[in-house]
Amino acid sequence: MPYDSTLDKQLFTKSWDAEDAKLSVSVYSYNNGPKKLQISRETMDAEGQPRFAKLGRMTKEEIEAILPFLQEALSHL
């Protein structure tokens, strides 16, 4: 069964913007299934357009910035 974006419901999202990246913490439910947490990173390309990047390793500053978002997301799970 292929992914259908119309079945994916975003229940919560908050973002933190840095100079060169944006981190987002979201809670999604696909087809009314279990609620799941997603952490994503966006960076800017050479033209200044946002693009998704691997989350990979995070700095202490990034973790401290999104930690309150994670706590809030817990209440939506």
C-alpha positions in Angstrom: 0.0 0.0 0.0 1.7 3.3 -1.1 1.9 6.3 1.2 -1.2 8.6 0.9 -0.5 12.1 2.2 -4.2 12.8 2.7 -4.3 10.1 5.4 -1.4 11.7 7.4 -2.7 14.0 10.1 -0.4 16.5 11.9 -1.5 16.8 15.5 1.2 19.0 16.8 4.2 20.9 15.5 6.7 23.5 16.8 9.9 24.7 15.2 13.2 26.3 16.3 15.1 28.5 13.9 18.9 28.9 13.9 21.1 30.8 11.5 21.6 27.9 9.1 18.9 25.4 10.0 15.4 24.9 11.3 14.5 22.0 13.6 10.8 20.9 13.9 9.2 18.6 16.4 5.9 17.1 15.3 3.3 14.5 16.2 1.6 12.6 13.3 -1.0 9.9 13.0 -1.3 8.0 9.7 -4.7 6.7 8.8 -5.9 7.1 12.5 -3.1 4.8 13.6 -0.7 5.2 16.5 0.6 8.7 17.2 4.3 9.1 16.4 6.9 11.8 17.0 9.0 13.2 14.2 12.0 15.4 14.5 13.2 17.0 11.2 15.9 19.4 10.1 15.7 21.9 7.2 18.8 23.7 5.9 19.1 26.4 3.3 20.5 25.7 -0.1 22.7 28.0 -2.2 19.6 29.9 -3.5 18.3 30.4 0.1 15.5 27.8 -0.4 14.8 25.4 2.5 15.5 21.7 1.9 15.2 18.7 4.2 18.4 17.2 5.6 19.2 14.2 7.7 18.7 15.0 11.4 22.0 13.3 12.3 23.8 14.4 15.3 22.6 17.4 17.3 24.5 20.0 19.3 23.8 20.8 22.9 22.3 24.1 21.8 19.9 22.3 19.5 18.8 19.8 22.1 18.3 22.5 24.7 16.2 24.5 22.2 13.8 21.6 21.3 13.6 19.9 24.7 10.5 22.0 25.7 8.9 21.1 22.4 9.5 17.4 23.1 7.9 17.7 26.6 4.9 19.4 25.0 4.7 16.8 22.2 4.4 14.1 24.9 1.0 15.4 25.9 -0.2 14.8 22.3 1.0 11.2 22.2 
